[in-house]
Amino acid sequence: MLRLERNLLSAALASVLTLAAHGASAQTVAADTPAQEDADAVTLDRVQVTGIRRGIEDAIDAKRTSTSIVESISAEDIGKLPDMSIADSLARLPGLTAQRFGNRPQEINIRGFAGDFSTTLLNGREQVSLGNNRGVEFDQYPSELISQVMVYKTPDAQLVGQGLSGTVDLRTVRPLAFGERAVALNARGDMNRLGDSDEWGSRFSASYIDQFADDTIGVAIGYARMDNPTQGRQYESWGYDNGVLGGANMHLIEGDNQRDGLMGVLEFRPNDRYHSTLDVFYSQFDKEESKRGLQMGLVWGNGSTLIGGTRNANNTMTEAHWTNVKPIVVRNDYNAADDSLFAIGWNQELKVSDDWTVSADIGHSSARRDERLLEIYAGPADQGRDTVDLVYNPAGYFDFTLGRDYTDPSGLRMYDPGGWGGERAQAGYLKDFRVKDALASVRLDATRTFDTGFISSLAFGANLTDRTKSRASSEATLCLTAACTDNVEGVIPGQYVTNTSFGQFGLPGVLGLDALGMFNGGVFHLWTKDHADISNKNWEVEEEIATFYVQANIDFDMGSVPVRGNVGVQVVNADQASTGIATFQGVALTEEARRGSSITEVLPSLNLSFELPAEQVVRFGAARQMARPRMDDLRANAGYGFDTQRGILSGSGGNPELDPWLADAFDISYEKYFGGKGYVSLAYFHKDLKTYIYNQTTEFDYRQLPLPAGLLPPGLPDGWWEGEYSQPMNGEGGTLKGFEVAVSMPLDLLWAPLEGFGVVASYSDTDSEIEPLGPGTTEPLPGLSKYVSNVTAYYERFGFSARVSHRRRSDFLGEVQGAGGDRTKVFFAGEGVTDVQLGYTFQSGPLENLALLLQVNNLENEPYRTISDGLDERPHQYFEFGRTYLLGLNYRF
């Protein structure tokens, strides 16, 4: 029987021997001894399999030897993954794609599901997140510090913390398995170019791996630093009324991303029976962004008059002329987020006897985000009106011509030009958010191996996690007077003027101000806001999850066909609770209350791998999969009030008693391998969601609330207590299905003169019958692009390397941070992003192992766009961030 439980070095040897067997088809060769095979494998690995090919072949081997359907990333060498973060690498895997934030991939969508449906592990332990929900922001993880990634598309019972769409396991290097001392230094300069504007930054990383005491102690340390200035331009519409633009915002963006990452691993294996591993990961990511521009109301302005225009066949007014436009607001924003992420874990494994192995693992993961959104407003000194001419630009926005000058501070004043503050004169606004997430875990496992029979081993164990996540919000109006009541016009202090040029969206210039400097300089008075909407953003959710599992690992021959796999079951018990407050018309009804529930789910799983002749593998997977509810849906907050328009009592809030998303999943995959150097695969998947969580409105008896009489309007009719309440609830599910095709092929397997050339490509097509807003609704599943494709062409030989990667996805519904700081759904147009990498590594002489690198990200300056009503000529958002050039070197010794 063919045994695939081999190490990565043996894979290289098997690949070469397979090709040799093809070249000498009738020749019989005696088998090497295991010791000789291992020695030859090490030699071949060092001499023949390096660079791009090394990473590809290691990933192929990981895919082939797995009993589940997986995708894998393996670093070419220590510290040599070329991407800005691990998100770039993940986005090129079959069935995966990324949603970009700014100019960087951040959220990973697996098989058509948003990031909240997957789970991320670090060295096998569940990780916390920095956003409002569960989806991990992968740009927090420097690619230089990650050695391997496994993406499990089908789960097994031993995979604790699994997701519904998939499970991403990030892995750092294991120094004893690495097998040799290595030091790698990586330095790069980068330039971001948008139009004629250039911003310069840098990246640096250093890694050290070593083994001591006769290879019983291993140490790995890695550090990565990124200083990445950014720039961009941003157009946003307010929507359309009968095809006419209702209003718009136009901004230029300047920012800076600084990330420091640290990884450490300490291994101790004094003998074949005991193995201990301690690993630590830390990431600090500071982001600052300054935005300046204009915003104006047209249809939804203050008395704006449309005097003419031109409509197209879709009734969209692609050219329009306006007078009496007010307000036109000069807007200057400062947005910043300080993120920190920490994870530590200690694993101990003891082989009690030849048949029994036990292990214990403890871990901790924590994250904190401090975020500030600051807005400063100004407008014409006389609060005057303006003329606006606009025309649709096929690039994906409107160009504007205005009648007034918005660059001269002497003609502008600070005040509340839109009347947004109501009774408070709002010359600016401040929002501060804090997200904290902490998770502790303890895991115990035991494995019993068998020498005979179709069950090769039996594994069972338990995992306990305790997680607390909270979000706190505070908001304040910025005023020019202490009482915040008079809408006075304030003179703009000249020392805070930063820029006046603009040159985008038809606007030659817009006044730029140092918003943070004005705030810190005492220009404004703060009026702290206390509102039900703000209170609703403050929540805390606690989860205690106990997972028990048993799994039988299968290894036998079915006739002449080797069969490997596993069958098992998880029992997951979740105690979930949230602390929140109930308000009526913004007034707290009671003290904070705690609500929650206890839920138990049984998750069976089956994975079978049939190893057919000619290196063909057929895999089948069946499992019940689960995703925990969104964190913000589990909040206990509730807000009630009187709906004056409909004359009824109404309310909304979270639901701490939600059941998780559940799906019955079936997968089948065919894979054909070529000597460990290449493969072709075809996979089909089907997920039947038993429940889906969406907002539902039900009748509510308001007599159960402690409503003081003074809060209710006078003269209420009989039955006034019969109102409505809206909250997330478990509702109907649906099916999602699709297929994936993938190929990884060095082209010399097809024709010898093409040695050094290769291609890695994939394509997926996904259909969904899920109605995320409930039966009869048409909104698509968040994160779903029907078509996703990835193509990478590479060349590597004689020290030269080149790689061109292009990833494309069709239209999809994504989530971004909205004006209130909460997640908001928007439609994104399809996009294609191309990256290029060129390199040369010195093969000998005094510069041996020195590698030079030139890289271009987003080669075609692909913007990301959203549209309204499904029509391209009704742009909703247009963000452009330019292309980024990197030039650097890597030295390994």
SVG drawing of the C-alpha trace seen along z (x, -y; Angstrom):
<svg xmlns="http://www.w3.org/2000/svg" viewBox="-59 -87 92 94">
<polyline fill="none" stroke="black" stroke-width="0.4" points="0.0,0.0 1.2,-3.5 2.0,-5.4 1.7,-9.1 2.7,-9.8 6.1,-11.1 8.0,-14.3 8.4,-17.1 11.9,-16.2 10.8,-12.7 8.2,-14.2 11.0,-15.8 12.7,-12.5 9.5,-10.6 8.8,-13.3 12.2,-12.8 12.0,-9.0 8.5,-9.1 9.8,-11.2 12.8,-8.8 10.4,-5.9 8.6,-7.5 11.9,-8.0 12.9,-4.3 9.6,-2.6 10.8,1.0 13.6,0.7 13.3,2.3 15.0,0.5 15.6,1.9 14.0,0.0 16.3,-2.2 16.5,-1.7 14.6,-4.3 17.9,-5.9 19.3,-6.2 15.9,-7.6 16.0,-10.3 19.6,-11.2 18.9,-11.5 15.8,-13.6 17.8,-16.1 20.4,-16.4 17.7,-16.8 15.8,-19.3 18.8,-21.5 20.1,-21.3 17.1,-21.0 14.0,-22.3 14.3,-25.9 12.6,-29.3 9.1,-29.5 9.1,-25.8 10.0,-24.8 6.9,-26.7 4.6,-25.2 5.8,-21.6 5.6,-21.8 2.0,-23.1 1.2,-20.3 2.5,-17.7 0.5,-19.2 -2.6,-19.0 -1.9,-15.4 -1.1,-14.0 -4.2,-15.5 -7.2,-13.3 -9.5,-16.4 -10.1,-18.6 -7.6,-21.5 -5.7,-24.3 -2.2,-25.1 0.4,-27.9 4.1,-27.1 6.8,-29.8 9.6,-29.4 12.0,-29.9 12.2,-31.5 10.9,-35.1 10.3,-34.9 6.6,-35.1 6.5,-38.2 3.2,-39.7 2.3,-42.7 0.3,-40.4 -0.9,-36.8 -4.2,-38.1 -2.6,-38.5 -1.4,-34.9 -4.7,-33.5 -6.6,-35.5 -4.9,-33.4 -6.0,-30.0 -8.8,-28.1 -12.3,-29.0 -10.9,-31.9 -11.0,-35.6 -10.4,-38.9 -12.3,-42.0 -10.0,-45.1 -10.0,-47.8 -7.9,-50.8 -5.4,-49.3 -4.9,-46.1 -6.8,-42.8 -8.1,-42.2 -11.2,-40.0 -11.1,-36.5 -14.2,-35.0 -14.3,-31.2 -16.7,-29.6 -19.0,-32.5 -19.3,-33.3 -18.2,-36.4 -15.4,-36.3 -17.7,-35.8 -18.6,-32.3 -15.0,-31.1 -12.7,-30.6 -9.0,-31.5 -6.5,-29.5 -2.9,-30.2 -0.9,-27.0 -4.2,-25.2 -5.7,-27.7 -8.7,-29.9 -7.9,-33.6 -9.7,-36.7 -10.6,-39.6 -10.4,-43.4 -13.6,-44.2 -17.2,-44.3 -17.7,-40.6 -15.7,-37.3 -14.0,-37.8 -10.3,-38.1 -8.5,-40.9 -5.7,-39.1 -3.6,-42.2 -2.6,-42.0 -0.4,-39.0 2.9,-39.8 3.6,-37.2 7.3,-37.1 6.3,-35.6 4.1,-32.8 5.6,-29.5 2.6,-27.7 -1.2,-28.1 -3.7,-25.3 -7.3,-26.1 -9.7,-23.2 -12.7,-23.1 -13.9,-19.9 -13.6,-19.5 -12.8,-16.5 -13.7,-16.0 -10.2,-16.8 -10.4,-20.3 -11.6,-22.3 -13.0,-25.8 -13.9,-24.9 -16.0,-27.3 -18.9,-26.8 -17.3,-28.0 -13.8,-26.8 -11.1,-27.0 -7.8,-28.9 -4.9,-27.6 -1.9,-30.0 1.3,-28.3 4.7,-29.6 7.9,-27.7 9.0,-24.7 12.8,-25.1 13.5,-21.4 11.6,-20.3 13.4,-23.0 16.6,-21.1 19.3,-23.7 20.5,-27.1 19.3,-29.9 19.3,-33.7 17.3,-35.8 17.3,-39.5 14.8,-41.3 14.8,-45.0 12.6,-46.8 11.7,-50.3 8.2,-50.9 6.6,-53.7 2.9,-54.3 2.0,-56.2 -1.4,-57.7 -1.4,-60.0 1.6,-62.3 1.9,-61.9 4.4,-59.5 4.5,-58.4 7.6,-56.5 7.7,-53.8 9.7,-50.7 9.6,-47.2 12.1,-45.2 12.2,-41.8 14.7,-39.5 14.4,-35.9 16.6,-33.5 16.3,-29.7 18.7,-27.5 19.0,-24.1 21.0,-23.3 21.9,-20.4 22.1,-17.8 19.0,-19.0 16.8,-18.7 16.2,-22.4 15.0,-24.6 14.6,-28.4 12.9,-30.6 12.6,-34.4 11.2,-36.7 10.5,-40.4 8.8,-42.3 8.3,-46.1 6.2,-47.9 5.9,-51.6 3.5,-52.1 2.3,-55.6 -1.0,-55.6 -2.9,-58.0 -6.2,-57.8 -9.2,-59.5 -12.8,-58.7 -16.2,-59.5 -19.4,-58.5 -23.0,-59.3 -25.9,-59.7 -28.2,-57.7 -30.5,-58.5 -34.1,-59.9 -35.7,-58.9 -32.2,-58.5 -31.0,-61.9 -28.0,-62.2 -29.2,-63.0 -25.9,-64.3 -22.2,-63.4 -18.9,-63.4 -15.5,-63.8 -12.3,-63.3 -8.5,-63.0 -6.9,-60.7 -3.4,-60.7 -2.5,-58.1 0.2,-56.0 0.2,-52.3 2.8,-51.2 2.9,-47.6 5.3,-45.8 5.1,-42.0 7.0,-39.6 7.1,-35.8 8.9,-33.5 9.0,-29.7 10.9,-27.5 10.9,-23.8 12.2,-21.1 12.3,-17.4 14.8,-15.6 13.8,-12.1 11.2,-10.4 8.6,-10.4 8.3,-14.0 7.9,-17.1 7.1,-20.7 6.5,-23.8 6.0,-27.3 5.0,-29.9 4.3,-33.6 2.9,-36.1 2.5,-39.9 1.3,-42.5 0.9,-46.2 -0.8,-48.0 -1.2,-51.8 -3.3,-53.4 -3.8,-57.1 -5.8,-58.7 -6.5,-62.4 -9.3,-63.1 -10.3,-66.5 -12.9,-67.4 -16.4,-68.6 -19.9,-67.2 -23.1,-68.6 -26.8,-67.9 -28.6,-68.1 -32.0,-66.4 -31.6,-66.0 -30.2,-69.5 -31.7,-72.5 -33.7,-73.9 -31.4,-73.1 -32.9,-73.7 -32.4,-71.4 -32.5,-73.6 -31.6,-71.1 -29.8,-67.9 -29.5,-64.8 -30.9,-61.3 -29.8,-58.0 -31.8,-54.9 -31.9,-53.8 -33.4,-57.1 -30.1,-58.1 -29.4,-61.8 -25.7,-61.6 -25.4,-65.4 -27.2,-67.9 -27.1,-71.7 -28.1,-73.0 -28.5,-76.4 -29.3,-77.5 -27.3,-74.6 -26.8,-74.6 -25.0,-73.2 -21.7,-72.7 -19.5,-71.6 -15.7,-71.7 -15.0,-68.6 -11.7,-67.6 -11.5,-64.3 -8.9,-62.5 -9.4,-58.8 -7.0,-56.6 -6.9,-53.1 -4.4,-51.6 -4.5,-47.8 -2.7,-45.3 -2.9,-41.6 -1.2,-39.0 -1.3,-35.2 0.6,-32.7 0.4,-28.9 2.1,-26.0 1.7,-22.5 3.1,-19.4 3.0,-15.9 3.9,-12.7 4.2,-9.2 3.1,-7.1 3.7,-3.8 4.1,-2.5 0.3,-2.7 -0.7,-5.7 0.0,-9.4 -1.4,-12.2 -1.1,-16.0 -2.1,-19.2 -2.4,-22.6 -3.1,-26.0 -3.5,-29.2 -4.4,-32.8 -5.3,-35.3 -6.2,-39.0 -6.8,-42.0 -7.5,-45.7 -8.5,-48.5 -8.7,-52.2 -10.3,-54.0 -11.0,-57.7 -13.2,-59.3 -12.9,-63.1 -14.8,-65.5 -14.3,-69.3 -16.8,-71.3 -16.6,-74.7 -18.6,-76.5 -19.0,-79.8 -18.6,-82.8 -22.1,-84.2 -23.7,-80.7 -24.4,-81.3 -25.5,-79.1 -23.7,-77.9 -24.1,-76.5 -23.2,-73.0 -22.7,-71.4 -22.0,-67.7 -21.3,-65.0 -20.9,-61.2 -17.3,-60.0 -17.3,-56.4 -14.4,-55.6 -17.0,-55.3 -17.9,-58.8 -19.2,-62.2 -17.1,-65.3 -18.2,-68.6 -17.8,-72.3 -18.7,-74.8 -19.3,-78.5 -17.4,-79.4 -13.8,-79.2 -13.3,-76.6 -9.6,-77.1 -9.4,-80.5 -9.7,-80.4 -10.7,-84.0 -13.8,-83.3 -14.8,-80.3 -16.0,-80.0 -16.4,-77.2 -20.0,-76.5 -22.8,-74.0 -23.5,-74.4 -25.9,-71.4 -27.8,-72.1 -26.8,-68.5 -26.5,-69.4 -30.2,-70.3 -30.3,-72.5 -26.5,-72.2 -24.4,-74.2 -22.3,-71.3 -19.0,-72.6 -17.5,-69.1 -18.1,-65.7 -16.0,-63.2 -16.5,-59.4 -14.2,-57.2 -14.5,-53.4 -12.8,-50.7 -12.9,-47.0 -11.5,-44.4 -11.4,-40.7 -9.8,-38.0 -9.9,-34.2 -8.3,-31.6 -8.3,-27.9 -7.3,-24.6 -7.2,-21.4 -6.5,-17.7 -6.1,-15.0 -5.3,-11.2 -4.5,-8.9 -4.5,-5.1 -2.8,-3.6 -3.4,-0.1 -1.0,2.1 -3.7,4.1 -7.3,3.5 -8.8,0.7 -8.7,-1.8 -5.2,-3.0 -5.8,-5.2 -8.5,-6.4 -8.3,-10.0 -10.5,-11.7 -10.3,-14.8 -11.8,-18.0 -11.3,-21.7 -12.5,-24.6 -12.6,-28.2 -13.6,-31.3 -14.1,-34.4 -15.2,-38.0 -15.6,-40.6 -16.8,-44.2 -17.3,-47.4 -17.5,-50.8 -18.5,-54.0 -18.4,-57.7 -19.4,-60.6 -19.3,-64.4 -20.4,-67.4 -17.6,-70.0 -18.9,-73.5 -17.4,-77.0 -19.2,-78.3 -19.3,-76.7 -23.0,-76.2 -23.1,-74.8 -26.3,-76.7 -25.4,-79.5 -24.5,-78.7 -21.8,-81.4 -19.3,-81.6 -15.7,-81.0 -12.7,-82.3 -10.4,-79.5 -7.0,-79.8 -4.4,-80.1 -1.8,-78.0 -4.0,-74.9 -4.1,-75.2 -2.3,-72.3 -3.1,-72.3 -5.4,-73.8 -4.8,-71.7 -7.2,-69.0 -7.3,-68.1 -9.8,-65.3 -13.5,-64.9 -13.3,-68.1 -12.4,-70.2 -9.2,-72.2 -8.8,-73.0 -10.3,-72.4 -9.1,-73.8 -7.2,-71.3 -7.0,-71.6 -5.1,-69.8 -8.2,-68.4 -6.3,-66.7 -4.2,-69.8 -7.3,-71.9 -8.9,-69.5 -5.8,-69.2 -5.2,-73.0 -8.5,-73.8 -10.3,-75.4 -13.5,-73.6 -15.7,-73.0 -17.0,-69.4 -20.6,-68.6 -20.8,-64.9 -23.8,-63.2 -26.1,-60.8 -28.4,-59.0 -30.0,-55.6 -28.2,-55.0 -24.9,-55.6 -25.8,-53.4 -26.7,-50.6 -23.1,-50.5 -21.9,-49.6 -22.0,-45.9 -20.2,-43.0 -20.6,-39.3 -19.3,-36.4 -18.9,-32.8 -17.8,-29.6 -17.6,-26.8 -16.8,-23.2 -16.0,-20.9 -15.7,-17.1 -14.7,-14.9 -13.9,-11.3 -12.4,-10.4 -11.4,-7.1 -8.6,-7.4 -9.0,-5.0 -6.2,-3.4 -6.9,-0.1 -6.9,1.4 -10.2,1.8 -9.1,4.4 -6.2,2.8 -7.2,-0.7 -5.7,-2.3 -8.3,-4.2 -7.4,-6.7 -9.7,-9.1 -11.6,-9.5 -15.0,-9.4 -15.9,-11.2 -18.2,-13.5 -18.0,-16.7 -20.3,-17.7 -20.2,-21.5 -21.8,-23.2 -21.9,-27.0 -22.9,-29.1 -23.4,-32.6 -24.4,-35.8 -24.5,-39.5 -24.8,-42.5 -26.8,-45.5 -29.3,-48.2 -32.9,-48.9 -33.9,-52.4 -37.2,-54.2 -36.8,-57.3 -33.2,-57.3 -34.0,-57.1 -32.7,-54.0 -35.5,-51.9 -33.5,-49.8 -30.0,-49.0 -27.8,-46.9 -29.2,-43.4 -27.6,-40.1 -29.3,-37.7 -28.2,-34.6 -28.7,-30.9 -27.0,-27.5 -26.9,-25.6 -25.6,-22.1 -24.9,-20.9 -23.7,-17.6 -21.4,-17.8 -20.6,-14.4 -18.0,-14.3 -16.6,-11.9 -13.6,-12.1 -12.5,-9.4 -9.6,-9.5 -9.3,-6.8 -5.8,-6.5 -6.3,-5.3 -3.5,-4.2 -1.5,-6.7 -1.4,-9.2 -5.1,-9.8 -7.0,-10.6 -10.8,-10.8 -11.9,-12.5 -15.3,-12.6 -16.4,-14.6 -19.7,-14.9 -20.2,-16.9 -22.5,-19.1 -20.8,-22.5 -21.4,-25.4 -20.7,-29.1 -21.3,-31.0 -23.7,-34.0 -22.3,-37.5 -21.0,-39.2 -23.1,-42.4 -26.2,-40.2 -25.7,-38.7 -25.7,-42.0 -28.3,-42.4 -29.1,-46.1 -32.6,-47.1 -34.0,-50.5 -37.7,-51.3 -39.7,-54.3 -42.9,-55.7 -43.0,-55.8 -44.9,-59.0 -45.2,-58.4 -47.1,-55.1 -48.5,-55.9 -47.3,-52.7 -44.7,-51.6 -41.6,-50.0 -38.2,-48.8 -35.1,-46.9 -32.0,-45.3 -29.8,-42.3 -30.6,-38.7 -28.3,-36.8 -30.4,-33.7 -29.5,-33.0 -28.7,-29.5 -25.7,-29.2 -25.7,-28.9 -25.8,-25.2 -25.3,-23.5 -25.1,-19.9 -22.2,-19.9 -21.1,-17.4 -17.9,-17.6 -16.3,-15.5 -12.9,-16.1 -10.8,-14.5 -7.1,-15.1 -4.4,-14.0 -0.8,-14.4 2.4,-14.5 5.2,-13.2 4.7,-15.7 5.5,-18.6 2.1,-19.4 -1.6,-18.5 -5.0,-19.0 -8.2,-19.0 -11.9,-19.3 -14.1,-19.7 -17.9,-20.0 -19.4,-21.2 -23.0,-21.5 -24.1,-23.2 -27.6,-23.0 -28.1,-25.7 -30.6,-24.6 -31.0,-28.1 -29.9,-31.6 -29.9,-34.6 -31.6,-37.8 -33.7,-40.6 -37.3,-39.7 -40.2,-41.9 -42.7,-40.4 -45.5,-41.7 -44.5,-42.9 -46.6,-43.7 -45.1,-46.9 -46.9,-46.5 -44.1,-44.2 -41.7,-47.1 -41.4,-49.4 -42.5,-52.5 -42.9,-55.7 -46.0,-57.5 -44.1,-60.7 -42.4,-58.9 -45.6,-58.2 -47.4,-60.7 -50.8,-61.8 -54.1,-60.5 -53.0,-57.0 -55.9,-54.8 -57.0,-51.5 -54.5,-48.8 -51.6,-51.2 -49.4,-48.5 -49.5,-46.3 -46.4,-47.3 -43.5,-45.8 -40.0,-44.7 -37.2,-43.8 -34.2,-41.7 -31.9,-39.0 -33.6,-35.6 -33.0,-32.2 -35.0,-31.8 -35.0,-29.7 -31.8,-28.6 -31.1,-27.5 -28.6,-25.8 -25.2,-27.0 -23.3,-24.9 -20.5,-25.2 -17.5,-23.7 -13.8,-24.5 -11.1,-23.7 -7.4,-24.1 -4.1,-23.3 -0.5,-23.7 1.9,-22.6 5.6,-23.1 5.5,-23.3 8.6,-21.1 6.3,-18.1 4.6,-18.9 7.7,-19.8 11.3,-19.7 12.4,-23.0 10.0,-24.8 12.0,-24.0 11.6,-26.7 8.2,-27.9 5.0,-27.1 1.4,-28.0 -0.9,-27.9 -4.6,-28.7 -8.0,-28.1 -11.6,-29.0 -14.8,-28.6 -18.5,-29.0 -20.9,-29.3 -24.7,-29.5 -26.8,-30.4 -30.5,-29.9 -30.1,-31.5 -32.3,-34.5 -30.3,-36.4 -33.1,-38.8 -35.8,-36.1 -38.1,-34.4 -39.1,-36.4 -36.2,-38.9 -33.6,-39.3 -30.5,-40.6 -27.5,-38.3 -25.4,-36.4 -22.7,-38.7 -19.3,-37.8 -20.6,-35.8 -19.0,-36.4 -20.5,-33.9 -17.2,-33.8 -13.7,-33.8 -10.5,-33.1 -6.8,-33.2 -3.9,-32.8 -0.2,-32.9 2.5,-32.4 6.1,-32.0 9.6,-31.4 12.5,-30.3 15.9,-29.1 19.6,-30.0 18.9,-32.3 16.3,-34.3 12.6,-34.4 9.5,-36.1 5.9,-35.8 2.7,-37.4 -0.5,-36.9 -4.0,-38.0 -7.0,-37.5 -10.6,-38.4 -14.0,-38.2 -17.4,-39.2 -19.9,-41.6 -20.6,-40.9 -22.2,-42.4 -19.6,-43.4 -19.5,-45.2 -17.7,-48.4 -17.6,-50.8 -20.5,-53.2 -21.0,-56.8 -22.0,-55.7 -19.0,-53.4 -21.1,-50.3 -20.8,-47.8 -22.8,-48.7 -23.6,-46.5 -22.7,-47.9 -22.5,-46.4 -19.1,-46.1 -18.5,-45.9 -16.3,-43.0 -12.6,-43.7 -9.3,-42.2 -6.0,-42.8 -2.6,-42.1 0.7,-41.7 4.2,-41.3 7.4,-40.1 10.9,-39.9 14.0,-38.6 17.5,-37.3 19.4,-35.2 23.2,-34.9 24.1,-31.2 27.8,-31.4 30.6,-33.7 30.8,-36.3 27.1,-37.3 25.8,-33.7 22.2,-33.6 21.7,-37.3 18.3,-37.9 17.2,-41.0 13.5,-41.7 11.3,-44.1 7.6,-43.9 4.5,-45.9 1.2,-45.5 -2.1,-46.5 -0.3,-46.9 -3.3,-48.2 -4.4,-50.6 -7.6,-48.7 -10.1,-50.8 -12.8,-49.3 -16.3,-50.4 -19.8,-50.0 -22.9,-50.9 -26.6,-51.7 -29.6,-49.9 -27.3,-47.5 -26.4,-50.3 -22.8,-51.3 -23.8,-54.9 -25.2,-55.2 -21.9,-55.0 -22.2,-54.7 -18.5,-54.5 -15.3,-54.8 -12.0,-54.4 -8.7,-54.6 -5.4,-54.0 -2.8,-53.7 -0.1,-51.1 2.7,-50.2 6.3,-49.5 8.7,-47.6 12.5,-47.2 14.6,-45.3 16.8,-42.4 16.8,-39.3 19.9,-37.6 20.0,-34.2 22.9,-32.6"/>
</svg>
